[in-house]
Amino acid sequence: MTPLEKKYLRAMAELGGGPHRSGDIADVMQREVRSLAPTRAKLISKGMIWSPSHGDTAFTVPLFDAFMKRAIPDLNV
């Protein structure tokens, strides 16, 4: 994964297990939703996340939020 993709997943983990609104993830990252759309799409194509409904994003693996917090303890990495 790219550094930005890792940051996206870490921001999702900060919000918990999900699903989460794309805008909420962008808020955690202090970015515009539109600027993160390609990153979100790449993570979906890689099977890391999925969209259970329009605008929502969730991890494909249960408890992946806890793993991300352990693997990347600092949100601002």
C-alpha positions, 0 to 999 in steps of 0.5 A: 500500500502507498503511504496515503492508503495507509493513512486512509486506513489509519484514519478509518481505524481512529473512527472505530470498526465502521462503516464510516462516512467518507466525509468523516474519514476526510475530516480525520485526515483534514482533507477534502473528500474529493481528494481522497476518492481515488485513494478510497477506490484503490483500497476497494480494488485491493480488497482492503475496504468495501462500500456497504452503501453509497458514501459509506466505507468499511473494513473487509476484515473484522477487527482490522481497526484494532490491528491498524492502531497497533501497527501504526500507533501514531495517527499522523505518520 
